[in-house]
Amino acid sequence: MKVLLIRVSSLGDVLHNMPVVADILNQFPHAQIDWVVEEAFVDLVKLNPNIRHVIPFALRRWRKKLLSASVRAEIAAFKKRLQRDTYDVILDTQGLLKTGMIMGLANGAVKVGLANGTEGSGYESLSRIFHTLSVPVDNHTHAVQRGRLVAARAFHYTTHIEQSTPNFGLTAPAPAIREWLPEKDYAVFFHATAGANKKWAAYDWITLGKHLQQRDMPVLLPWGNNVELIDAQQLASHLSNAVVLPQLSMLDAITLAQRAALVVGVDTGLTHIAAAYHRPTIEIYCASPRWKTEGNWSGQIINLGDKGSPPSAAEVIDAADRLLP
């Protein structure tokens, strides 16, 4: 049986779709599973050894130069690659018009997607025109469960996935020498996020960093753009144990999360990746509802705060002390 998964973005959402793969293979061990994903997240999907083919999609880059000959050629090549196989089941777990259109282009008789979005999601109802089956979900369905429920309806599972622990199926990135990784145990602060209201206060990060300084634990500060770099440098200026990292590739950022002795982060993709690897992780919620993405599958994950109610530094320090030996 051949299955196509369509979940193109964003980083956290792609990560939260991973358990769908293990669920399908638990029921159909010989299924061949392909995945369409934005090119920026290809390396993450490739860390799941149970994905047969990863099909890159580059709309974020293509739409900047849609009229250029090179982009038109890339789009034609994507369509040709997408249509190379005929799939028994195609799943769109994102529910956007663009993912519905990918579903429409792909070859397959059974096309299953979301009948509705959850509270605050970017669901687009026009995506349903490409479905042969639309699966309704509760308004407050967790991001991990949403995709699992779509797949369960498509394949008629008898398993009660609501009670089963999600299996993300991720292997560790290949070993490599990374000069910026300390030899001793380290903490990483995923302090950056696109929305200013989702950030945790700089003063609280500094208070936590000083507490870890007393434990002689290095704090690594990643960043993704110039604004985040400035934020990281400002935090590091108050912490003798903090190191501002060079700009990292996707695989290096995953390695950073996967090897950390402690991860503290706001509601962002790399924080959720650490949780998927069952690293000691503190997820901080400031402006987004905790029910949507909280790591609830491991005792190594502590979720603090909620929409409009960020945790205090004292709460996070207490959580860190519980997770660290």
Helices and strands as residue ranges (DSSP letters): E 2-6, H 11-16, H 19-27, E 32-38, G 39-41, H 42-46, E 51-57, H 59-62, H 69-82, E 86-92, H 97-105, E 107-114, G 125-130, E 133-135, H 143-155, G 161-163, E 187-190, G 196-198, H 202-214, E 219-221, H 226-236, E 242-244, H 250-259, E 262-266, H 269-276, E 281-285, H 290-293, E 301-305, H 313-323
